[in-house]
Amino acid sequence: MKRILHISFMVILIAGTIFLLAFTDQEYQQKTYKSFRIDVLNPSEQAMITADEIRKLVTDNFGEIEGSPISGIDLNKLETSVLGNPYVSSCEVFQTIGGGLILKARVREPLVRIINLDDKQFYLDYNGYAMPLNPAHPSHVPVANGLIRDHFVSLDKSEQPLSAFADSSILHQVFPVAYYIARDEFLKSFIDQIYVNENKEIELVPKIGSQTIIFGSADDAREKLENLRTFYQKVMHKMDWKVYTSINLKYKNQVVCSKYKLYE
């Protein structure tokens, strides 16, 4: 008798569970999103895309989220769609208990603008990713030009990591120099251009002064730039900036300067 009662109880329990799940699923199917929020985790004036533009991207592909059935939005597809934009580096979408949808994204910030020998242009961002220009967001970052043969080629218009370029690419030299310049407030406000000369050596062009700053290769880039900052802050500010024609950082732990030649 106890065995029959136990079996009957289990049957009722299973049936009740199935009914509850079916009811819950039906209730879920009828629910709609009450809100949709986009959080850009690294906002910046130099960012290549805004929260409003991400919202438009979502709306163009999925319609208005607010008021849409929860069951009708594939969150994985939504994330993939947003990540397909070359100016978005990461994206996570999740639902809230109250019926909201939140999208958290990190966006790409340009570090340096590359202009190659064919006058084709693209950006490298702070993580070393190449990405196309965005006419809606012109960025005031240093320019790198000269003997740069690399092209940004992407059939799906997505960004490309620096590793996608050949090991011999000069971009592997340009990136660390641009990166350490950007991390130093003085140099960031002082250096305007990174130039690759005919010997594939890097030269820096300051915003003020007429000196040529010969950088050489990107080896010891951080140390060279620290030496340059120290030289300008502790030496050059005491003298006439017209005295030197060039400042050479190629030699380890040295700043070698050349003066103008005076002819009688």
Short mmCIF file of the C-alpha atoms (twelve columns), coordinates in Angstrom:
data_MODEL
# 
_entry.id   MODEL 
# 
loop_
_atom_site.group_PDB 
_atom_site.id 
_atom_site.type_symbol 
_atom_site.label_atom_id 
_atom_site.label_alt_id 
_atom_site.label_comp_id 
_atom_site.label_asym_id 
_atom_site.label_seq_id 
_atom_site.Cartn_x 
_atom_site.Cartn_y 
_atom_site.Cartn_z 
_atom_site.pdbx_PDB_model_num 
ATOM 1   C CA . MET A 1   0.000  0.000  0.000   1 
ATOM 2   C CA . LYS A 2   2.819  2.368  0.923   1 
ATOM 3   C CA . ARG A 3   4.526  1.526  -2.360  1 
ATOM 4   C CA . ILE A 4   1.368  2.431  -4.324  1 
ATOM 5   C CA . LEU A 5   1.021  5.706  -2.403  1 
ATOM 6   C CA . HIS A 6   4.675  6.539  -3.068  1 
ATOM 7   C CA . ILE A 7   4.297  5.880  -6.813  1 
ATOM 8   C CA . SER A 8   1.102  7.928  -6.944  1 
ATOM 9   C CA . PHE A 9   2.811  10.806 -5.153  1 
ATOM 10  C CA . MET A 10  5.725  10.719 -7.616  1 
ATOM 11  C CA . VAL A 11  3.354  10.729 -10.593 1 
ATOM 12  C CA . ILE A 12  1.486  13.735 -9.180  1 
ATOM 13  C CA . LEU A 13  4.761  15.509 -8.423  1 
ATOM 14  C CA . ILE A 14  6.102  14.983 -11.948 1 
ATOM 15  C CA . ALA A 15  2.813  16.041 -13.519 1 
ATOM 16  C CA . GLY A 16  2.736  19.123 -11.326 1 
ATOM 17  C CA . THR A 17  6.296  19.998 -12.257 1 
ATOM 18  C CA . ILE A 18  5.541  19.651 -15.970 1 
ATOM 19  C CA . PHE A 19  2.444  21.800 -15.604 1 
ATOM 20  C CA . LEU A 20  4.376  24.432 -13.650 1 
ATOM 21  C CA . LEU A 21  7.141  24.512 -16.229 1 
ATOM 22  C CA . ALA A 22  4.642  24.808 -19.057 1 
ATOM 23  C CA . PHE A 23  2.825  27.606 -17.254 1 
ATOM 24  C CA . THR A 24  6.095  29.396 -16.482 1 
ATOM 25  C CA . ASP A 25  7.228  29.061 -20.100 1 
ATOM 26  C CA . GLN A 26  3.913  30.389 -21.360 1 
ATOM 27  C CA . GLU A 27  4.157  33.320 -18.937 1 
ATOM 28  C CA . TYR A 28  7.753  33.934 -20.075 1 
ATOM 29  C CA . GLN A 29  6.697  33.938 -23.735 1 
ATOM 30  C CA . GLN A 30  4.241  36.731 -22.996 1 
ATOM 31  C CA . LYS A 31  6.720  38.981 -21.138 1 
ATOM 32  C CA . THR A 32  8.249  42.006 -22.841 1 
ATOM 33  C CA . TYR A 33  11.326 44.061 -22.076 1 
ATOM 34  C CA . LYS A 34  10.529 47.060 -19.903 1 
ATOM 35  C CA . SER A 35  13.821 48.850 -20.534 1 
ATOM 36  C CA . PHE A 36  17.023 48.711 -22.537 1 
ATOM 37  C CA . ARG A 37  20.210 50.311 -21.230 1 
ATOM 38  C CA . ILE A 38  23.626 50.611 -22.867 1 
ATOM 39  C CA . ASP A 39  26.710 51.191 -20.724 1 
ATOM 40  C CA . VAL A 40  29.978 52.138 -22.425 1 
ATOM 41  C CA . LEU A 41  32.597 51.069 -19.877 1 
ATOM 42  C CA . ASN A 42  35.423 53.206 -21.265 1 
ATOM 43  C CA . PRO A 43  33.884 56.467 -22.484 1 
ATOM 44  C CA . SER A 44  36.313 58.834 -24.191 1 
ATOM 45  C CA . GLU A 45  36.231 61.905 -26.392 1 
ATOM 46  C CA . GLN A 46  38.347 59.956 -28.878 1 
ATOM 47  C CA . ALA A 47  36.041 56.911 -28.940 1 
ATOM 48  C CA . MET A 48  34.991 55.844 -32.429 1 
ATOM 49  C CA . ILE A 49  31.399 54.974 -31.500 1 
ATOM 50  C CA . THR A 50  28.926 56.246 -28.891 1 
ATOM 51  C CA . ALA A 51  26.217 54.565 -26.805 1 
ATOM 52  C CA . ASP A 52  23.556 56.171 -29.020 1 
ATOM 53  C CA . GLU A 53  25.206 54.752 -32.132 1 
ATOM 54  C CA . ILE A 54  25.342 51.288 -30.559 1 
ATOM 55  C CA . ARG A 55  21.642 51.604 -29.732 1 
ATOM 56  C CA . LYS A 56  20.901 52.477 -33.353 1 
ATOM 57  C CA . LEU A 57  22.958 49.499 -34.500 1 
ATOM 58  C CA . VAL A 58  20.846 47.227 -32.262 1 
ATOM 59  C CA . THR A 59  17.578 48.833 -33.350 1 
ATOM 60  C CA . ASP A 60  18.453 48.496 -37.045 1 
ATOM 61  C CA . ASN A 61  19.021 44.760 -36.585 1 
ATOM 62  C CA . PHE A 62  16.493 43.801 -33.916 1 
ATOM 63  C CA . GLY A 63  13.931 46.598 -33.799 1 
ATOM 64  C CA . GLU A 64  13.020 48.495 -30.647 1 
ATOM 65  C CA . ILE A 65  14.006 46.422 -27.619 1 
ATOM 66  C CA . GLU A 66  11.653 48.088 -25.149 1 
ATOM 67  C CA . GLY A 67  8.250  46.471 -25.541 1 
ATOM 68  C CA . SER A 68  9.624  43.533 -27.538 1 
ATOM 69  C CA . PRO A 69  8.871  39.962 -26.354 1 
ATOM 70  C CA . ILE A 70  11.723 38.629 -24.232 1 
ATOM 71  C CA . SER A 71  11.508 35.327 -26.066 1 
ATOM 72  C CA . GLY A 72  11.955 37.057 -29.421 1 
ATOM 73  C CA . ILE A 73  15.456 38.414 -28.821 1 
ATOM 74  C CA . ASP A 74  18.403 36.045 -29.241 1 
ATOM 75  C CA . LEU A 75  20.963 37.532 -26.880 1 
ATOM 76  C CA . ASN A 76  23.878 35.645 -28.448 1 
ATOM 77  C CA . LYS A 77  23.002 37.041 -31.867 1 
ATOM 78  C CA . LEU A 78  22.642 40.508 -30.391 1 
ATOM 79  C CA . GLU A 79  26.132 40.322 -28.871 1 
ATOM 80  C CA . THR A 80  27.599 38.980 -32.113 1 
ATOM 81  C CA . SER A 81  25.936 41.769 -34.086 1 
ATOM 82  C CA . VAL A 82  27.404 44.487 -31.862 1 
ATOM 83  C CA . LEU A 83  30.844 42.845 -31.837 1 
ATOM 84  C CA . GLY A 84  30.752 42.867 -35.630 1 
ATOM 85  C CA . ASN A 85  31.244 46.608 -35.512 1 
ATOM 86  C CA . PRO A 86  34.981 47.395 -35.846 1 
ATOM 87  C CA . TYR A 87  34.777 50.101 -33.191 1 
ATOM 88  C CA . VAL A 88  33.509 47.784 -30.428 1 
ATOM 89  C CA . SER A 89  36.111 45.665 -28.639 1 
ATOM 90  C CA . SER A 90  33.874 43.727 -26.221 1 
ATOM 91  C CA . CYS A 91  30.173 43.301 -25.538 1 
ATOM 92  C CA . GLU A 92  28.066 41.536 -22.918 1 
ATOM 93  C CA . VAL A 93  24.266 41.443 -22.787 1 
ATOM 94  C CA . PHE A 94  22.159 40.242 -19.861 1 
ATOM 95  C CA . GLN A 95  18.618 40.436 -18.521 1 
ATOM 96  C CA . THR A 96  17.566 41.876 -15.189 1 
ATOM 97  C CA . ILE A 97  15.000 40.418 -12.806 1 
ATOM 98  C CA . GLY A 98  12.770 43.420 -13.400 1 
ATOM 99  C CA . GLY A 99  12.480 42.750 -17.125 1 
ATOM 100 C CA . GLY A 100 15.239 45.025 -18.364 1 
ATOM 101 C CA . LEU A 101 18.020 44.347 -20.835 1 
ATOM 102 C CA . ILE A 102 21.505 45.751 -20.258 1 
ATOM 103 C CA . LEU A 103 24.301 45.891 -22.822 1 
ATOM 104 C CA . LYS A 104 27.806 46.604 -21.552 1 
ATOM 105 C CA . ALA A 105 30.425 47.429 -24.163 1 
ATOM 106 C CA . ARG A 106 34.016 48.546 -24.451 1 
ATOM 107 C CA . VAL A 107 34.806 50.669 -27.472 1 
ATOM 108 C CA . ARG A 108 38.006 51.199 -29.407 1 
ATOM 109 C CA . GLU A 109 39.985 54.397 -28.921 1 
ATOM 110 C CA . PRO A 110 42.413 55.396 -31.698 1 
ATOM 111 C CA . LEU A 111 46.061 55.708 -30.744 1 
ATOM 112 C CA . VAL A 112 47.705 56.760 -34.004 1 
ATOM 113 C CA . ARG A 113 46.528 57.494 -37.525 1 
ATOM 114 C CA . ILE A 114 48.439 55.573 -40.179 1 
ATOM 115 C CA . ILE A 115 48.930 57.117 -43.637 1 
ATOM 116 C CA . ASN A 116 50.683 54.722 -46.003 1 
ATOM 117 C CA . LEU A 117 52.594 55.415 -49.215 1 
ATOM 118 C CA . ASP A 118 49.368 55.204 -51.243 1 
ATOM 119 C CA . ASP A 119 47.747 57.785 -48.961 1 
ATOM 120 C CA . LYS A 120 45.405 55.110 -47.576 1 
ATOM 121 C CA . GLN A 121 44.553 55.737 -43.958 1 
ATOM 122 C CA . PHE A 122 43.498 53.729 -40.932 1 
ATOM 123 C CA . TYR A 123 43.939 53.744 -37.162 1 
ATOM 124 C CA . LEU A 124 45.762 51.594 -34.649 1 
ATOM 125 C CA . ASP A 125 44.028 51.522 -31.282 1 
ATOM 126 C CA . TYR A 126 45.519 51.166 -27.800 1 
ATOM 127 C CA . ASN A 127 45.390 47.360 -28.053 1 
ATOM 128 C CA . GLY A 128 47.195 47.276 -31.383 1 
ATOM 129 C CA . TYR A 129 44.100 46.681 -33.520 1 
ATOM 130 C CA . ALA A 130 43.862 48.252 -36.957 1 
ATOM 131 C CA . MET A 131 40.482 49.741 -37.796 1 
ATOM 132 C CA . PRO A 132 39.014 51.931 -40.536 1 
ATOM 133 C CA . LEU A 133 38.439 55.661 -40.239 1 
ATOM 134 C CA . ASN A 134 35.041 56.826 -39.082 1 
ATOM 135 C CA . PRO A 135 34.020 60.112 -40.806 1 
ATOM 136 C CA . ALA A 136 31.535 60.727 -37.987 1 
ATOM 137 C CA . HIS A 137 34.347 60.712 -35.413 1 
ATOM 138 C CA . PRO A 138 37.534 62.370 -36.691 1 
ATOM 139 C CA . SER A 139 40.161 61.893 -33.991 1 
ATOM 140 C CA . HIS A 140 43.002 64.231 -33.144 1 
ATOM 141 C CA . VAL A 141 45.795 61.729 -32.589 1 
ATOM 142 C CA . PRO A 142 49.405 61.674 -33.829 1 
ATOM 143 C CA . VAL A 143 49.955 60.777 -37.466 1 
ATOM 144 C CA . ALA A 144 52.410 58.100 -38.618 1 
ATOM 145 C CA . ASN A 145 53.554 58.362 -42.230 1 
ATOM 146 C CA . GLY A 146 56.582 58.060 -44.483 1 
ATOM 147 C CA . LEU A 147 57.852 54.681 -45.677 1 
ATOM 148 C CA . ILE A 148 54.757 52.701 -44.594 1 
ATOM 149 C CA . ARG A 149 53.627 50.142 -47.144 1 
ATOM 150 C CA . ASP A 150 51.002 48.365 -45.045 1 
ATOM 151 C CA . HIS A 151 47.349 48.381 -46.052 1 
ATOM 152 C CA . PHE A 152 44.312 47.791 -43.909 1 
ATOM 153 C CA . VAL A 153 42.410 45.086 -45.781 1 
ATOM 154 C CA . SER A 154 39.268 43.602 -44.256 1 
ATOM 155 C CA . LEU A 155 36.560 42.063 -46.422 1 
ATOM 156 C CA . ASP A 156 33.996 42.181 -43.605 1 
ATOM 157 C CA . LYS A 157 35.108 45.686 -42.505 1 
ATOM 158 C CA . SER A 158 36.113 44.359 -39.091 1 
ATOM 159 C CA . GLU A 159 39.202 45.333 -37.137 1 
ATOM 160 C CA . GLN A 160 42.488 43.431 -37.436 1 
ATOM 161 C CA . PRO A 161 45.028 42.661 -34.711 1 
ATOM 162 C CA . LEU A 162 48.605 43.779 -35.170 1 
ATOM 163 C CA . SER A 163 49.551 40.093 -35.397 1 
ATOM 164 C CA . ALA A 164 47.704 39.960 -38.742 1 
ATOM 165 C CA . PHE A 165 50.465 42.088 -40.266 1 
ATOM 166 C CA . ALA A 166 53.772 40.513 -41.301 1 
ATOM 167 C CA . ASP A 167 56.554 40.412 -38.725 1 
ATOM 168 C CA . SER A 168 58.539 42.714 -41.016 1 
ATOM 169 C CA . SER A 169 55.790 45.339 -40.964 1 
ATOM 170 C CA . ILE A 170 56.927 48.746 -39.728 1 
ATOM 171 C CA . LEU A 171 53.672 48.933 -37.781 1 
ATOM 172 C CA . HIS A 172 55.292 46.708 -35.152 1 
ATOM 173 C CA . GLN A 173 57.802 49.534 -34.687 1 
ATOM 174 C CA . VAL A 174 55.281 52.375 -34.819 1 
ATOM 175 C CA . PHE A 175 52.853 50.929 -32.288 1 
ATOM 176 C CA . PRO A 176 55.055 50.837 -29.150 1 
ATOM 177 C CA . VAL A 177 56.420 54.319 -29.878 1 
ATOM 178 C CA . ALA A 178 52.906 55.736 -30.275 1 
ATOM 179 C CA . TYR A 179 51.725 53.824 -27.193 1 
ATOM 180 C CA . TYR A 180 54.377 55.200 -24.843 1 
ATOM 181 C CA . ILE A 181 53.965 58.712 -26.222 1 
ATOM 182 C CA . ALA A 182 50.235 58.522 -25.457 1 
ATOM 183 C CA . ARG A 183 50.904 57.397 -21.883 1 
ATOM 184 C CA . ASP A 184 53.103 60.408 -21.126 1 
ATOM 185 C CA . GLU A 185 51.185 63.686 -20.753 1 
ATOM 186 C CA . PHE A 186 54.149 65.876 -21.730 1 
ATOM 187 C CA . LEU A 187 55.083 63.855 -24.816 1 
ATOM 188 C CA . LYS A 188 51.431 63.453 -25.791 1 
ATOM 189 C CA . SER A 189 51.063 67.210 -25.976 1 
ATOM 190 C CA . PHE A 190 54.498 67.684 -27.566 1 
ATOM 191 C CA . ILE A 191 54.845 65.067 -30.334 1 
ATOM 192 C CA . ASP A 192 52.728 65.597 -33.423 1 
ATOM 193 C CA . GLN A 193 54.020 63.071 -35.943 1 
ATOM 194 C CA . ILE A 194 55.849 59.750 -36.241 1 
ATOM 195 C CA . TYR A 195 57.789 59.597 -39.488 1 
ATOM 196 C CA . VAL A 196 59.414 56.509 -41.039 1 
ATOM 197 C CA . ASN A 197 62.420 57.574 -43.121 1 
ATOM 198 C CA . GLU A 198 64.017 55.853 -46.130 1 
ATOM 199 C CA . ASN A 199 66.170 53.722 -43.814 1 
ATOM 200 C CA . LYS A 200 63.030 52.468 -42.043 1 
ATOM 201 C CA . GLU A 201 64.066 54.344 -38.944 1 
ATOM 202 C CA . ILE A 202 61.613 56.358 -36.900 1 
ATOM 203 C CA . GLU A 203 61.810 60.115 -36.540 1 
ATOM 204 C CA . LEU A 204 59.575 62.204 -34.299 1 
ATOM 205 C CA . VAL A 205 58.238 65.600 -35.268 1 
ATOM 206 C CA . PRO A 206 57.463 67.987 -32.387 1 
ATOM 207 C CA . LYS A 207 54.619 70.494 -32.428 1 
ATOM 208 C CA . ILE A 208 57.036 73.280 -31.549 1 
ATOM 209 C CA . GLY A 209 60.689 73.713 -32.428 1 
ATOM 210 C CA . SER A 210 62.447 72.764 -35.650 1 
ATOM 211 C CA . GLN A 211 64.557 69.868 -34.394 1 
ATOM 212 C CA . THR A 212 64.495 66.470 -36.020 1 
ATOM 213 C CA . ILE A 213 64.189 63.835 -33.297 1 
ATOM 214 C CA . ILE A 214 65.943 60.710 -34.542 1 
ATOM 215 C CA . PHE A 215 64.431 57.755 -32.706 1 
ATOM 216 C CA . GLY A 216 65.802 54.798 -34.659 1 
ATOM 217 C CA . SER A 217 64.088 51.482 -33.978 1 
ATOM 218 C CA . ALA A 218 61.405 50.858 -31.370 1 
ATOM 219 C CA . ASP A 219 63.882 48.956 -29.189 1 
ATOM 220 C CA . ASP A 220 63.863 50.411 -25.668 1 
ATOM 221 C CA . ALA A 221 61.081 52.765 -26.791 1 
ATOM 222 C CA . ARG A 222 59.933 53.610 -23.279 1 
ATOM 223 C CA . GLU A 223 63.451 54.377 -22.080 1 
ATOM 224 C CA . LYS A 224 64.233 56.534 -25.125 1 
ATOM 225 C CA . LEU A 225 61.070 58.572 -24.634 1 
ATOM 226 C CA . GLU A 226 61.804 59.054 -20.946 1 
ATOM 227 C CA . ASN A 227 65.245 60.368 -21.904 1 
ATOM 228 C CA . LEU A 228 63.654 62.695 -24.438 1 
ATOM 229 C CA . ARG A 229 61.178 64.089 -21.906 1 
ATOM 230 C CA . THR A 230 63.933 64.622 -19.340 1 
ATOM 231 C CA . PHE A 231 66.109 66.364 -21.912 1 
ATOM 232 C CA . TYR A 232 63.405 68.821 -22.937 1 
ATOM 233 C CA . GLN A 233 62.250 69.520 -19.394 1 
ATOM 234 C CA . LYS A 234 65.687 69.897 -17.796 1 
ATOM 235 C CA . VAL A 235 67.941 71.090 -20.610 1 
ATOM 236 C CA . MET A 236 66.045 72.607 -23.526 1 
ATOM 237 C CA . HIS A 237 63.868 74.912 -21.436 1 
ATOM 238 C CA . LYS A 238 67.042 76.753 -20.347 1 
ATOM 239 C CA . MET A 239 68.293 77.501 -23.846 1 
ATOM 240 C CA . ASP A 240 67.332 78.739 -27.281 1 
ATOM 241 C CA . TRP A 241 65.487 75.951 -29.085 1 
ATOM 242 C CA . LYS A 242 67.050 77.044 -32.361 1 
ATOM 243 C CA . VAL A 243 70.500 75.891 -31.239 1 
ATOM 244 C CA . TYR A 244 70.050 72.232 -32.215 1 
ATOM 245 C CA . THR A 245 69.106 70.827 -35.595 1 
ATOM 246 C CA . SER A 246 68.643 67.268 -34.405 1 
ATOM 247 C CA . ILE A 247 68.277 65.210 -31.269 1 
ATOM 248 C CA . ASN A 248 69.423 61.603 -31.594 1 
ATOM 249 C CA . LEU A 249 68.025 58.911 -29.291 1 
ATOM 250 C CA . LYS A 250 69.409 55.899 -31.161 1 
ATOM 251 C CA . TYR A 251 72.213 55.221 -28.706 1 
ATOM 252 C CA . LYS A 252 71.388 53.555 -25.405 1 
ATOM 253 C CA . ASN A 253 71.131 55.933 -22.440 1 
ATOM 254 C CA . GLN A 254 72.329 58.845 -24.548 1 
ATOM 255 C CA . VAL A 255 70.830 61.960 -26.075 1 
ATOM 256 C CA . VAL A 256 73.153 63.201 -28.818 1 
ATOM 257 C CA . CYS A 257 72.465 66.671 -30.215 1 
ATOM 258 C CA . SER A 258 73.710 68.354 -33.380 1 
ATOM 259 C CA . LYS A 259 74.043 72.136 -33.576 1 
ATOM 260 C CA . TYR A 260 73.466 74.425 -36.498 1 
ATOM 261 C CA . LYS A 261 76.668 75.192 -38.391 1 
ATOM 262 C CA . LEU A 262 77.509 78.846 -38.602 1 
ATOM 263 C CA . TYR A 263 79.331 80.092 -41.688 1 
ATOM 264 C CA . GLU A 264 81.197 83.380 -41.913 1 
# 
